[in-house]
Amino acid sequence: MLMPRQKTPNLSLPTLDHGDFDLSSQTTERGTLVCFYRGLHCPLCANYLTELEKLADKFAERGIDCVAVSSDGEERTRTMADKIKSTKIKFAYDLPLTVAKEWGLYISTSRGKTSIGIEEPALFSEPGLFLVSEQQTLFYGSVQTMPFVRPHFSELLGAVDFAIANNYPARGEYTGAV
């Protein structure tokens, strides 16, 4: 399990238009928002990423870079980026499922074609959303077992504003006896 205030696993992947992404060498003021999505086959992911695309500038204003990550290959990732008309968020691809598991993501098996007629990969990760500090420690994390009921990016922006204004630390860091 990932722990707040502790170093996250590294994440080093190719992106569509931004060269290689390496979380350990990010230089943003307040960190990176890593949005793991299921893949091109998921219509809910397309809607979710569309919302992130709309708010990417607001995250950037707060010193936060945004990257969308899936285990899809380059072609399917390009199709997703084009589908949501992305110009602001980075799209990383070829996420090894072993790395997905290091991040605590759930792995699902294919059920064939989805409601939009796109074949699911044999195995793929379920969604996860992480705000990783500039020191590569976990500030916020959320993982899903299904594509439904994900955190709202607008609420996360409000939480970021509160954390900045109040120097609010990452919570959930306690690992001792209870």
N, C-alpha and C positions, 0 to 999 in steps of 0.2 A: 504494500500500500504506500502511495506517495504521502509524504508528510509535509505540512506547511512549514515554512522557514528552512526546509532542507533542500538540498540540491536535487533537481529533477534528473531523470535520465537524459542523456544527450539525444539530440534529434538532428540528423544530418541527411538531407535528401535533395534531389534535384528539384528545381521549380520550372514552371513553364517559361517565364520571361525574365527571371531575376537571377540566373545562375544557380549555384548550389546554395541551399539554405543550411546554415549550421547554427543551432541555437546557442552554442557556447561562445560564438563570436558576434552575437547580436550587440549592437551599440546604441540602442534606443535609451531614452532618458528613464523610462519607467517600466520597460520590459516588453514582453511579447505575448499576444493573445494567440494561443494555439487552438484552433478549432478542428478537431478530428471529425470527419464526416464519413458516412457509410460508402458513398460512391455514386457514380452516375445513375445507377439503377433506382436511387431513392428520391422520389418527388418531394418528400419532406425536407431532405437535405438541400435541394435546389431552393426551396422557399426560405430555409434558414440562412443559407449563404447569400441570398438576395438581400436579406435584412442586414447581414454583416456588411455587405458591399455598400449599402446606403449609409451606414454609420462609421465606416472605416476612417473617414476624415476626422470625425469627432474623437476616435481613439487616438489618431495621429496627433491631434491638437494636445492631447494629454501625455504625449510621449510614448505611446504604445503602438507597436507594429502588429499587423494582423497576418496570420498565415493559415490557410485551409489545407488540411492534410488528409489523404486517403491512401489506401493500398492499390487503388486503380493505377494502371499504367499511364503513360504520357497521352496517348490518344483519347482515352476515356476522360482523363482530367481536362484536356483541352476542350472537349465537347461540353463538359460541365461549366468551365469558365466562360465559354461562348454562350451557353444557354442562359446564364445569369447576367451576361453582358458585363463581366468583371473588368475593371480597369484599375482598381485600388488595392485589392488584396492579393497577396502572393498565393499561388497554388503549388503545393509540393505534392509529389507523387511517388509511387513505388514504396510505400511504407511497409517494411517487413512486419509480418504479424507477430514475430518475436518481440519487436520493439513496441508494438501496440500493447502487448501483454505487460511489458515493463512499465508502461504508463497506466496500467490498471484497466485498460479497455476490455470490454467483453467481446468475444469472437462468436460470430454466427455462421451457420451453414446455409448454403443456397436453398431456396425454395422454388427455383426456376425463374420464370419471367415475372416481373412486378406488374403492378396495375397500369404502368405506362409502357409495358411491352419490352422492357430492357432486361436482359438476363443478369441475374445476380452472379457474382463470382462464387466459386466453390466455397471459399471462406473469406470473410471480411470482418472488419471491426465495427462495433457499434459506436455511437457518438460519444465524444468527450470534449470538454471545454476547460482550458487551463490558462490562467494568467500567471506567467512566469516572470519573476523580477529580473532586473538588469544583472543581478548576480547569479541568475539561473536557479533561484530557489522558488518553491511553490508559494504563490500568494493566494490563489483561488483555484479550486478544482471541482468539476462536476462530471460524472460519468453516467451514461444511460445503458440500460439493458435492452432498450427498444428505441425506435426512431421518434417516439412521441414525447411530449412534455419536456422540452429543452429550456434552459435558462434564456431569458429575454436579454438581448444585447443592450436595449435601452435601460433596463434595470441595472445591468452590470456597469454601464457608464455612470449612473447615479451613485453606485457603490464606490466606484473609483474616485469620483469627486469627493465623496464623504471621507474616504481613506486619505486622500491628498490633504484635504482641509484640516483633518484631525490627526494627522500622522498615525493613522490606525494601522496596527500590525496585522499580519496574517494570523488567523485563528485556527484552533484545532491542533496545536503544536505539542500538547502534553502527551507523553508516552509512558509515564510512570504508573504505579499501581493505583487502582481505584477501589 
